[in-house]
Amino acid sequence: MGMGRKARGYRVERDVLDEQRLEELAQRMDYSDTHPSLTKQLKESFRCTVPRLKRSVVGCLPVLYWLPRYSIWDYGMPDLISGISVGIMHLPQGMAYALLASLPPVFGLYTSLYPALVYFFFGTSRHISIGTFAVLSIMVGSVTERLAPDRNFLVMLNGTNLTEVNITARDSYRVQVAAATTVLGGLIQVVLGLVKFGFVGTYLSEPLVRAYTTAAAAHAVVAVIAQLFGLSTTRFSGPLSLVYTLVEVCSKLPQTHLPTLAVSGVSMVFLIAAKEINSAISARLPVPIPVELITIVAATVISSYTHLNGNYTISVVGEIPSGLAAPRLPDASLFKEVMGDAFALAIVGYAISISLGKTFALKHGYKVDSNQELVALGLSNAVGGFFQCYAVCSSMSRSLIQESTGGKTQMAGMASAVIVLVTVLKLGPLFQELPKAVLAAIVFVNLKGMFKQYYDIITLWRSSKVDLVVWLVTWVSTLLFNLDMGLGASITFAVLTVIFRTQLPKYSVLGHVPGTELYLDMETHREVREVPGITIFHSSATVYFANADLYLEALKGKSGLDISKMIIYKRRQEAKQRRRDKRAERRARREAKRQKHALRAAEQKTGVFSVEEAAGQWKEPGGGDGDREESLGDDQRGWCGRENGTVFVMPTTPRTPDDQCSWEYLKGSKDPDCATLGAVSELQDGDTTTLGSSSEDTLSRELDKVSLGSLGKWTWDIHSIILDLSTANFIDTVAIKTMRNIFHDFGEIDVTVYMAGCQMSVVEQLELGGFFSESITKGRLFATVHDAVLHCLGHQGTSTPSYEYSLEMQCSTKL
């Protein structure tokens, strides 16, 4: 089935490839190796070999892959310098972010230690720094504040009616809540990673994540603002908690503790100035200046010597136990109360970590396994939860420091963990006099990068309005509905935007690019030419239940064929034709009876007479005029009033002894001289030439013409429609039914429909859905649009050169 085409001096010759032709070619080749049977696949999957076992173990423990290849001379010093720099950042950030989680600062140090050690063995990213992060800290804080509010730990003072909060009992229970939430979130991440569910992070688009972290930064600011002003406030949870907290803070501003505000102001000014200087001279420094560490050391020294806590009642960190706490099992009874929060922590933490990890991997030319990252992060959280840590993920600021200071492998994370370990074991008690206002100032200043994300509104306004709407909806919902419900609402809305965009894709008619096998949109490309008699319909999205009806409507509009009205008109005409045939049959029988009576009457007369006169005298036996008209029916009554169908019969030979003679009849007008001569033998049953040319039939035909014109393009020059399904990656039962209806409906008006560009998965789904039949065979499916066009031209008897000639004529005409 070969067909060639000459196009502007370039000749393309090849077979027209439809689905049947492709199956024939496939049968000639042996695909047993590339398409093994299900049994063979199962055997192969359960087969255990030494190379497969080695790959599995290395895949679960990536450290076994890179550690034996680790070069101390090449990577040792850069990793050490990078690890020390990151470890120094861990100390102030760990203690500061613990305030956001409503936990004692020492647990922020624990969180900076254990998860980093676990990630060293299981992680695949070489540059991200695992530990505390502002967004996850504020999410954990919302859980601890909800399940362990201050009002649940009020105790009566001895001998008075006054109450105070039992801080020790409150903090102990909050640590249990945070640990239970972290362990459950880690287990969720491990399970998702083992079932290869790492792609879940793809549902969190970049605009969604950036808007979510921006709104979370607003929650963090409101959470620490009380510490900055030295106020004692209640942290609310649930919807509108941010508004309630902000209202309470504003109402208590007159109670601001001025010494605490002064410490906060001085710390913020120093941090901002030092960070700006650090950024300005960073290119000339081997390592960044540890601004946060310098701040907390200086604040601790000043507080110790001036006794800020005793003299000015400025709140300080308090006792920090030295040494490591023993591991404890989490309280499993809390799991059902923190299930939703744990799932939100798992998804958000993974999304932040994998996006940052892939960014560094792309920059430095290595690969990050998304599923293994999910397992590594889950194990870091699950194991850390047993040591009273709270949820962790990668920190953008620390990861940038680790990468910019020359970190090469996960060994930098190990070095930073050692710095934290030394601090926890030996240096922890030295920070007991550190003012909490300084930690709150560190948190506030470190959120500067997240506040810059408000510039995304301007960028997205210029680039994508849909992404801008996703950004705004995420930001508003996170602010109003809190972090967990805000995340769910944001993901739901983002998915809905995808559904809406697939439900309203761009539909177009494709034209041919002369001299090529390309077919492009005729509205956006001027150089394309319409293929005569063929409409090539293209959709920018796959066809499924949500847009199947819209696909059909768009096809009608683009093809110019209102198929519904045409089919209704056709069926109405067929019904009218059947009624006409029945009336003609009845008229023919009655005419035969009239002719019979007329012949008998003519035997007794000579000359010319009118059959109508004889028929007018003929009546049914025993019936009057009314009975006769009733028996003859509507058609007979209508015939009695006709004058333009008169038949004149006259003898042409004398009567013979056996009473036989031949006759002639005249049909036309009343005047026999103007009539048409014919033989009686020509009057056949069902011949309505004489009696069927009535005024009623003439009016009926005129009405048909009016109805036909009202339908628009009843006579059309389209003989084939090609559906370009190259964008479809699946097709459901609703879309299959719609496609079947398209083939059937357009076939009723003699327009043949074809499909082109179907993927193998789509063809298999069409087969399973019962799409193919005797009327719709695989011969209607083609590998490309060009194959379908060549088939249509050959099937319609149009040679290829004439098609090219028509394109040339179109070009010359338009030019």
C-alpha positions in Angstrom: 0.0 0.0 0.0 2.6 2.5 -1.1 1.9 6.0 -2.0 4.3 8.8 -2.9 4.0 12.5 -3.1 5.9 15.2 -5.0 6.1 18.5 -3.2 7.9 21.5 -4.6 10.8 19.5 -6.0 11.1 17.3 -2.9 9.7 13.8 -3.2 8.6 11.8 -0.2 7.9 8.1 -0.9 6.9 5.7 1.8 4.1 3.4 2.9 0.9 4.7 4.5 1.1 3.4 8.0 -2.2 2.6 9.7 -2.7 0.5 12.7 -3.3 -2.7 10.7 -0.1 -2.1 8.7 1.9 -1.6 12.0 0.5 -4.8 13.4 1.6 -6.7 10.3 5.1 -5.3 10.6 5.2 -6.2 14.3 4.2 -9.8 13.5 7.2 -10.1 11.2 9.6 -9.2 14.0 10.4 -11.0 17.2 9.4 -8.9 20.2 9.7 -11.7 22.8 12.7 -10.0 24.4 11.3 -6.5 24.5 7.8 -7.6 25.5 8.2 -10.6 27.9 5.1 -12.4 29.2 3.7 -11.6 32.6 4.9 -15.0 34.0 8.4 -14.2 32.8 8.3 -10.7 34.3 7.2 -12.2 37.7 10.0 -14.8 37.6 12.5 -12.1 36.8 11.3 -9.8 39.6 11.6 -12.5 42.3 14.9 -13.8 41.0 17.7 -13.2 43.4 21.2 -12.7 42.1 24.4 -11.2 43.6 24.4 -8.1 41.4 20.7 -7.5 42.1 21.2 -7.9 45.8 24.2 -5.5 45.7 22.2 -2.9 43.8 19.3 -3.2 46.3 21.6 -2.8 49.4 23.4 0.2 47.8 20.1 1.7 46.9 18.9 1.5 50.5 22.2 2.7 51.9 23.7 5.2 49.5 26.6 5.7 51.9 28.0 2.3 50.8 28.3 3.7 47.3 30.1 7.0 47.8 32.0 6.4 51.0 34.4 3.8 49.6 35.2 6.2 46.8 35.7 9.2 49.1 38.9 11.0 48.6 40.2 12.7 51.7 42.7 14.8 49.7 40.1 16.1 47.3 37.1 16.4 49.5 38.3 16.3 53.1 39.2 19.9 53.7 36.3 21.5 51.7 33.8 19.3 53.6 35.4 20.1 57.0 35.3 23.9 56.4 31.7 23.6 55.1 30.6 21.4 58.0 32.0 23.8 60.6 30.3 26.8 59.0 27.0 25.0 58.9 27.4 23.6 62.4 27.9 27.1 63.7 24.7 28.2 62.0 22.9 25.2 63.6 23.4 26.4 67.1 21.5 29.7 67.0 18.9 28.5 64.5 18.2 25.4 66.4 17.6 27.3 69.7 15.7 30.1 67.9 13.4 27.8 65.9 12.6 25.8 69.0 10.7 28.9 70.2 8.5 28.6 67.1 7.7 25.0 68.0 6.9 26.1 71.6 9.6 23.8 72.9 12.6 24.5 75.2 15.7 25.6 73.1 17.7 22.5 74.0 15.3 20.4 71.9 16.2 22.5 68.9 19.8 21.4 69.4 18.8 17.8 69.6 16.9 18.3 66.3 20.0 19.6 64.7 22.0 16.6 65.7 20.2 13.2 65.3 18.4 13.7 62.0 21.6 14.9 60.3 23.4 11.7 61.4 20.6 9.5 60.0 20.6 11.4 56.7 24.3 10.8 56.3 23.6 7.1 55.8 20.4 7.2 53.8 20.4 10.5 51.9 21.3 11.0 48.2 21.8 14.8 48.1 25.3 16.0 48.7 24.6 19.6 49.6 21.3 20.0 51.6 21.6 20.6 55.3 19.0 18.6 57.3 17.7 20.2 60.6 15.4 22.8 61.9 13.4 25.0 59.5 11.1 27.9 60.3 8.1 26.5 58.3 8.1 23.1 59.9 8.8 24.6 63.3 5.7 26.8 63.2 3.7 23.8 62.0 4.9 21.8 65.0 4.2 24.7 67.2 0.5 24.9 66.1 0.1 21.2 67.1 1.8 21.6 70.5 -0.2 24.7 71.3 -3.4 23.1 70.3 -2.9 19.9 72.3 -1.0 21.4 75.3 -2.3 25.0 75.9 -1.3 26.9 78.9 -4.8 26.7 80.5 -4.4 22.9 80.9 -1.4 23.4 83.2 -2.6 26.1 85.6 -1.8 25.4 89.3 -2.9 27.2 92.5 -0.3 29.2 94.4 0.0 28.2 98.0 -2.4 30.1 100.2 -3.8 32.3 97.5 -6.5 32.2 94.8 -3.9 33.0 92.1 -2.9 30.6 89.5 0.2 30.1 87.4 1.3 27.9 84.6 3.3 24.8 85.5 6.0 25.3 82.9 7.8 22.1 83.6 4.8 19.9 83.1 3.6 21.9 80.1 7.0 21.7 78.3 7.3 18.0 79.1 3.9 17.2 77.5 4.6 19.4 74.5 7.8 17.5 73.9 5.8 14.3 73.9 3.3 15.8 71.4 6.0 17.0 69.1 7.9 13.6 69.2 4.7 11.7 68.5 3.9 13.9 65.5 7.4 13.7 64.2 7.6 9.9 64.5 4.2 9.5 62.7 5.2 11.9 60.0 8.4 10.0 59.5 6.6 6.7 59.2 4.3 8.2 56.6 7.3 9.3 54.6 9.0 5.9 54.8 5.9 4.1 53.7 5.4 6.5 50.8 9.0 6.1 49.8 8.9 2.3 49.9 5.8 2.2 47.6 7.6 4.5 45.2 5.3 7.4 45.9 8.0 10.0 45.6 6.2 11.7 42.8 3.7 13.1 45.4 6.0 16.1 45.7 5.2 17.0 42.1 1.7 18.0 43.1 3.2 20.9 45.1 4.1 23.3 42.3 6.8 25.9 42.8 4.3 28.8 43.1 2.3 26.8 45.7 5.4 26.0 47.8 6.7 29.6 47.6 3.3 31.0 48.6 2.9 28.5 51.4 6.3 29.3 52.9 5.6 33.0 52.5 2.3 32.6 54.5 4.1 30.4 57.0 6.7 33.2 57.5 3.8 35.5 58.4 2.7 32.9 61.0 6.3 32.8 62.3 6.4 36.6 62.7 3.2 36.6 64.7 4.5 33.8 66.8 7.7 35.6 67.8 6.3 39.1 67.9 5.2 38.6 71.5 8.8 37.6 72.4 10.1 40.8 70.7 7.8 43.0 72.8 8.1 41.0 76.0 4.4 40.1 76.0 2.6 37.1 77.4 0.0 36.0 74.9 -2.1 32.9 74.0 -1.3 31.1 70.8 -4.5 30.1 69.1 -5.0 27.2 66.7 -7.5 26.4 64.0 -9.0 28.7 61.3 -8.3 32.4 61.8 -5.8 31.6 64.6 -3.4 34.1 63.0 -6.0 36.9 63.2 -6.9 36.1 66.8 -3.3 36.1 67.8 -2.5 39.3 66.1 -5.6 41.0 67.6 -4.5 39.9 71.1 -0.9 41.1 70.5 -2.2 44.5 69.4 -4.5 44.7 72.4 -1.6 44.2 74.7 0.9 46.5 73.1 0.4 49.1 75.9 1.9 46.4 78.2 5.1 46.2 76.2 8.2 45.4 78.3 10.6 48.2 77.3 13.9 46.5 78.3 13.0 43.4 76.2 12.0 45.7 73.3 15.4 47.4 73.6 17.3 44.1 73.5 15.2 43.0 70.5 15.8 46.3 68.6 19.6 46.3 69.2 19.8 42.6 68.2 17.8 43.2 65.0 19.9 46.2 64.0 23.1 44.4 64.6 22.0 41.3 62.7 20.7 43.2 59.7 23.8 45.4 59.4 26.2 42.5 59.9 24.3 40.4 57.3 24.5 43.2 54.7 28.2 43.7 55.3 28.6 39.9 55.1 26.9 39.9 51.7 28.9 42.7 50.4 32.3 41.2 51.2 31.4 37.5 50.9 33.3 37.2 47.6 36.5 38.1 49.4 36.0 35.8 52.3 36.8 32.1 52.4 33.9 31.4 54.7 30.9 33.6 55.7 31.0 35.5 59.0 28.9 33.5 61.6 26.7 36.5 62.4 24.1 34.6 64.4 26.8 32.8 66.5 28.5 36.1 67.3 25.2 37.6 68.3 24.2 34.9 70.7 27.7 34.8 72.3 27.8 38.5 72.7 24.2 38.6 74.1 25.0 35.8 76.5 28.1 37.5 77.8 26.3 40.9 78.2 23.3 39.2 79.9 25.6 37.3 82.3 27.5 40.3 83.4 24.6 42.8 83.6 22.1 40.3 85.1 19.4 41.2 82.6 17.1 38.6 84.0 17.4 39.7 87.6 17.7 43.4 87.2 15.3 44.0 84.3 13.2 40.8 84.3 14.1 40.0 80.8 13.2 36.4 79.9 16.2 34.2 79.3 16.6 30.6 78.0 17.1 29.1 81.4 18.6 25.8 82.3 20.1 23.7 79.4 20.9 20.2 80.5 24.3 18.9 79.5 24.6 15.5 77.9 22.2 13.6 75.7 18.7 12.5 76.7 17.9 8.8 76.6 15.6 7.6 73.8 11.9 7.3 74.6 9.0 5.6 72.9 6.4 8.1 71.6 3.0 8.2 73.1 1.0 6.1 70.6 -2.3 7.4 72.0 -1.6 10.8 70.4 -1.3 9.4 66.9 -5.0 9.7 66.1 -5.1 13.3 67.2 -2.0 14.3 65.2 -2.6 12.2 62.0 -3.6 15.2 59.8 -0.8 17.3 61.1 1.8 14.5 60.6 0.7 14.0 57.0 1.0 17.7 56.3 4.4 17.8 57.9 5.5 14.8 55.8 4.4 16.3 52.5 5.6 19.9 53.1 9.0 18.7 54.5 9.6 16.4 51.6 8.5 19.0 49.0 11.0 21.6 50.4 13.8 19.1 50.6 13.4 17.5 47.2 13.1 20.8 45.4 16.2 22.1 47.0 18.1 18.8 46.5 17.2 18.7 42.8 18.3 22.3 42.4 21.8 21.5 43.7 22.0 18.1 41.9 21.2 19.8 38.5 23.9 22.5 39.2 26.6 20.0 40.1 25.7 17.2 37.7 24.5 14.3 39.9 21.2 12.6 40.4 18.9 12.7 43.4 16.6 9.7 43.9 13.2 11.1 44.9 11.9 7.8 46.5 15.1 7.3 48.4 15.0 10.9 49.6 11.6 10.3 50.9 12.8 7.2 52.8 15.9 9.1 54.1 13.8 12.0 55.4 11.3 9.7 56.9 14.0 7.7 58.8 15.5 11.0 60.0 12.2 12.1 61.5 11.2 8.7 62.8 14.6 8.0 64.5 14.8 11.6 65.7 11.4 11.4 67.3 12.7 8.7 69.6 15.3 11.2 70.9 12.7 14.0 71.5 13.4 15.8 68.2 10.7 17.5 66.1 10.1 17.5 62.4 13.0 18.4 60.1 13.7 19.2 56.5 16.4 21.0 54.5 17.1 24.6 55.4 17.7 26.9 52.4 20.1 29.3 54.3 22.2 26.5 55.7 22.2 24.5 52.4 23.4 27.6 50.5 26.2 28.0 53.0 27.2 24.4 52.7 27.3 24.6 48.9 29.0 28.0 48.7 31.8 27.1 51.2 32.9 24.2 49.1 31.0 21.2 50.5 31.3 18.2 48.3 29.5 15.3 50.0 27.3 14.3 52.9 30.5 14.3 55.0 29.9 18.1 55.5 26.6 17.2 57.3 28.5 14.8 59.6 31.0 17.6 60.5 28.2 20.0 61.3 26.5 17.3 63.5 29.8 17.0 65.4 29.8 20.7 66.2 26.3 20.5 67.5 27.2 17.4 69.6 30.1 19.1 71.2 27.9 22.1 72.0 25.2 19.9 73.6 27.7 17.9 75.7 30.0 20.7 76.9 28.8 24.2 75.9 25.1 24.0 76.5 25.0 25.4 80.0 26.9 28.5 78.9 23.9 29.7 77.0 21.5 29.7 80.0 21.6 33.5 80.3 20.8 34.1 76.6 17.8 36.4 76.3 14.9 34.9 74.4 14.4 38.2 72.7 17.7 37.7 70.9 16.5 34.3 69.5 13.3 35.9 68.4 15.3 38.6 66.6 17.3 35.9 64.8 14.1 34.2 63.6 12.7 37.5 62.5 15.8 38.5 60.5 16.2 35.1 58.9 12.7 35.4 57.5 13.9 38.2 55.3 14.4 35.8 52.4 10.8 34.6 52.6 9.5 38.1 52.7 11.2 38.7 49.3 9.0 36.1 47.8 6.2 38.7 47.6 8.0 39.8 44.4 6.6 36.6 42.9 3.3 38.4 42.5 4.8 40.8 40.0 6.7 38.1 38.2 3.7 35.8 37.9 1.4 38.6 36.8 3.7 39.0 33.8 4.2 35.3 33.1 1.2 33.3 34.1 -2.1 34.5 35.5 -3.1 31.0 36.5 0.0 30.5 38.6 -0.6 33.9 40.1 -4.1 32.8 41.2 -2.6 29.6 42.7 -0.1 31.7 44.6 -2.7 34.1 46.0 -5.2 31.4 46.9 -2.4 29.4 48.7 -1.3 32.5 50.6 -4.7 33.5 51.7 -5.9 30.0 52.6 -2.7 29.4 54.6 -3.1 32.6 56.5 -6.7 32.1 57.3 -7.1 28.3 57.6 -3.8 27.7 59.5 -1.0 25.6 58.0 -2.5 22.1 57.8 -5.9 23.1 56.4 -4.3 25.7 54.2 -2.1 23.2 52.6 -5.1 20.9 51.8 -7.1 23.8 50.4 -4.1 24.9 48.3 -3.4 21.5 46.8 -7.1 21.0 46.0 -7.2 24.4 44.2 -4.0 23.7 42.3 -5.4 20.3 41.1 -8.7 22.0 40.1 -6.8 24.5 38.0 -5.2 21.6 36.1 -8.6 20.0 35.6 -10.1 23.3 34.4 -7.2 23.8 32.0 -7.6 20.3 30.6 -11.4 20.8 30.4 -10.9 23.9 28.4 -8.0 23.2 26.0 -7.3 24.9 22.7 -9.0 23.3 19.7 -7.6 24.0 16.3 -7.8 22.9 12.6 -4.4 21.9 11.2 -3.2 22.7 7.7 -0.3 21.3 5.7 3.1 22.9 5.4 4.0 22.6 1.7 7.0 20.4 1.1 6.9 18.7 4.5 4.9 16.2 6.4 4.1 18.7 9.1 0.6 19.9 10.0 0.2 23.1 12.0 -2.5 25.3 13.3 -4.0 27.3 10.5 -4.9 30.3 12.7 -1.4 30.8 14.1 0.7 29.9 11.0 0.2 31.7 7.8 2.3 29.4 5.7 0.1 26.3 6.1 -2.5 25.4 3.5 -5.8 23.6 4.0 -6.0 20.1 2.6 -9.0 20.0 0.2 -11.9 18.0 1.5 -10.2 17.1 4.8 -10.6 18.6 8.2 -7.7 17.8 10.6 -8.9 18.5 14.2 -6.4 18.9 17.0 -6.9 19.3 20.8 -4.2 20.5 23.1 -5.2 18.1 25.9 -6.2 14.5 26.3 -9.9 13.6 25.9 -11.6 12.3 29.0 -14.9 12.5 30.8 -14.5 16.1 31.9 -14.1 17.5 28.3 -15.6 14.8 26.1 -18.7 16.8 25.4 -16.7 20.0 24.8 -14.5 18.1 22.4 -17.6 17.1 20.3 -19.0 20.6 20.3 -15.6 22.1 19.3 -15.4 19.5 16.4 -18.8 20.6 15.2 -17.8 24.2 15.3 -14.4 23.8 13.6 -15.7 21.5 10.9 -18.7 23.8 10.1 -21.1 20.8 10.2 -23.9 21.0 12.7 -24.2 17.3 12.8 -27.1 17.1 15.2 -29.4 19.2 13.1 -28.3 17.4 9.9 -29.1 14.0 11.4 -32.5 15.2 12.7 -33.2 16.7 9.2 -32.1 13.5 7.5 -34.3 11.3 9.7 -37.2 13.7 9.2 -36.8 13.5 5.4 -36.6 9.7 5.6 -39.8 9.6 7.5 -41.5 11.9 5.1 -40.2 9.8 2.2 -41.7 6.7 3.7 -45.0 8.4 4.1 -44.9 9.5 0.5 -44.1 6.0 -0.7 -47.1 4.7 1.2 -49.3 7.4 -0.3 -48.0 6.7 -3.7 -48.7 3.0 -3.3 -52.3 3.7 -2.2 -52.7 6.2 -5.1 -51.4 3.6 -7.6 -53.9 1.0 -6.4 -56.8 3.5 -6.6 -55.6 4.7 -10.0 -55.6 1.1 -11.2 -59.2 0.8 -10.1 -60.1 4.0 -11.8 -58.5 2.9 -15.0 -60.3 -0.4 -14.8 -63.7 1.4 -14.4 -62.8 3.9 -17.1 -61.9 1.1 -19.6 -65.2 -0.6 -18.9 -67.1 2.7 -19.4 -65.2 3.5 -22.6 -66.3 0.2 -24.2 -69.8 1.7 -24.3 -68.8 5.1 -25.7 -66.8 6.5 -28.5 -64.7 9.6 -28.7 -62.7 11.2 -26.0 -63.8 11.4 -22.4 -62.3 12.3 -19.1 -61.5 9.8 -16.5 -62.2 12.3 -13.8 -65.7 12.6 -14.9 -66.1 8.9 -14.7 -64.3 8.8 -11.4 -66.5 11.5 -10.1 -69.6 9.4 -10.8 -68.1 6.4 -9.2 -69.2 5.7 -5.6 -68.8 3.0 -3.2 -71.9 0.7 -3.0 -74.4 1.8 -0.4 -72.6 5.0 0.5 -73.2 8.7 -0.2 -70.8 11.4 -0.8 -69.8 11.6 2.8 -69.3 7.9 3.0 -67.3 7.9 -0.1 -65.0 10.6 1.0 -64.5 9.0 4.4 -63.7 5.7 2.7 -61.2 7.2 0.3 -59.4 9.0 3.0 -57.5 12.3 3.0 -55.4 11.5 0.0 -58.5 10.6 -2.1 -60.3 13.8 -1.1 -57.3 15.8 -2.1 -57.2 14.1 -5.5 -60.8 14.9 -6.3 -60.0 18.6 -6.4 -57.0 18.3 -8.8 -57.4 19.6 -12.3 -53.8 19.5 -13.6 -53.6 15.7 -13.4 -56.4 14.9 -15.9 -56.0 11.8 -18.0 -57.6 11.5 -21.4 -58.1 8.1 -22.9 -59.1 7.4 -26.6 -59.4 4.3 -28.7 -56.8 3.9 -31.5 -58.3 0.8 -33.2 -61.9 -0.3 -33.8 -63.5 -2.7 -31.4 -63.0 -6.3 -32.3 -65.6 -9.0 -32.0 -64.1 -10.1 -28.8 -64.5 -6.6 -27.3 -60.8 -5.9 -27.3 -59.2 -2.7 -28.6 -56.0 -0.7 -27.9 -56.0 2.7 -26.2 -54.0 5.9 -25.9 -53.9 8.2 -23.0 -53.0 11.9 -22.8 -51.7 13.5 -19.6 -51.1 17.2 -18.9 -53.9 19.8 -19.1 -57.6 19.8 -19.8 -57.0 20.4 -23.4 -56.2 17.2 -25.2 -54.4 19.0 -27.9 -51.8 20.2 -25.4 -51.4 16.9 -23.7 -48.6 14.3 -24.0 -49.3 11.1 -25.9 -48.4 7.8 -24.3 -49.4 4.2 -24.2 -51.5 2.7 -21.5 -48.9 0.0 -21.0 -46.5 2.7 -19.8 -48.7 3.3 -16.7 -47.2 1.1 -14.1 -48.1 0.5 -10.5 -46.8 3.3 -8.4 -46.4 5.7 -11.3 -47.2 9.0 -9.8 -46.1 11.1 -12.7 -49.7 12.0 -13.5 -51.4 12.0 -10.2 -48.4 12.8 -8.0 -47.5 16.2 -9.4 -50.1 17.9 -7.2 -49.9 21.3 -5.7 -49.5 19.6 -2.3 -46.3 17.9 -3.3 -45.0 21.0 -5.0 -45.6 23.0 -1.7 -43.9 20.2 0.2 -40.8 20.4 -1.9 -40.7 24.1 -1.5 -40.9 23.7 2.2 -38.1 21.2 2.1 -35.9 23.7 0.3 -36.6 26.4 2.9 -35.9 23.9 5.8 -32.7 22.9 4.0 -31.5 26.4 3.6 -32.2 27.1 7.3 -29.7 24.5 8.3 -26.8 26.4 6.8 -24.1 24.4 5.1 -26.1 21.4 4.0 -24.0 20.8 0.9 -20.4 20.6 2.0 -17.0 19.8 0.5 -15.7 17.8 3.5 -15.4 14.1 2.9 -13.0 13.1 5.7 -12.2 14.2 9.2 -8.9 13.3 10.9 -8.7 13.4 14.7 -5.2 14.2 15.8 -4.8 12.3 19.2 -1.1 12.7 19.5 -1.6 14.7 22.8 -3.8 12.0 24.4 -1.9 9.8 26.9 -5.0 8.0 28.0 -8.7 7.6 27.1 -11.5 6.6 29.4 -14.9 5.0 28.8 -16.7 8.2 28.4 -14.3 9.5 25.8 -14.5 6.1 24.0 -18.2 6.4 23.8 -17.9 10.0 22.5 -15.5 8.8 19.8 -17.8 6.0 18.8 -20.7 8.5 18.4 -18.5 10.8 16.3 -17.7 8.0 13.9 -21.3 6.9 13.7 -22.9 10.4 13.4 -20.5 11.8 10.8 -20.8 8.5 8.9 -24.6 9.1 8.6 -23.8 12.2 6.5 -21.2 10.4 4.4 -18.2 11.9 6.2 -15.5 9.4 7.1 -13.6 9.9 10.4 -10.0 8.7 11.1 -7.7 8.9 14.0 -4.0 9.7 13.9 -1.0 9.8 16.3 -2.5 7.4 18.9 -0.1 6.1 21.5 0.1 2.4 22.1 -1.5 2.8 25.5 -4.5 4.6 24.0 -4.9 1.9 21.3 -5.0 -0.8 24.0 -7.6 1.2 26.0 -9.7 1.5 22.8 -9.5 -2.2 22.3 -10.5 -2.9 26.0 -13.3 -0.4 25.7 -14.9 -2.2 22.7 -14.3 0.7 20.3 -13.4 -1.4 17.3 -16.1 -3.2 15.3 -17.0 -4.2 11.8 -17.8 -0.6 10.9 -14.9 0.9 12.8 -11.8 -1.1 12.2 -8.2 -0.5 12.9 -7.8 0.7 9.4 -9.2 4.0 10.6 -6.1 4.5 12.9 -2.8 5.9 11.4 0.6 6.4 12.8 0.8 10.1 11.8 -1.5 12.8 10.4 0.3 12.6 7.1 -0.4 8.9 6.7 -4.1 9.6 7.3 -4.1 12.4 4.8 -2.5 10.3 2.1 -5.0 7.5 2.7 -7.9 10.0 2.5 -6.7 11.4 -0.8 -6.2 7.9 -2.2 -9.5 6.6 -0.9 -11.4 9.5 -2.5 -9.7 9.0 -5.8 -7.5 12.1 -5.5 -4.1 11.6 -6.8 -1.1 13.0 -5.0 0.1 15.3 -7.8 -3.3 16.9 -8.1 -3.4 17.5 -4.4 0.0 19.3 -4.7 -1.3 21.2 -7.7 -4.3 22.3 -5.7 -1.9 23.6 -3.0 0.1 25.4 -5.6 -3.0 27.0 -7.0 -4.1 28.0 -3.5 -0.8 29.6 -2.9 -0.7 31.5 -6.2 -4.3 32.6 -5.7 -3.7 34.0 -2.2 -0.5 35.6 -3.3 
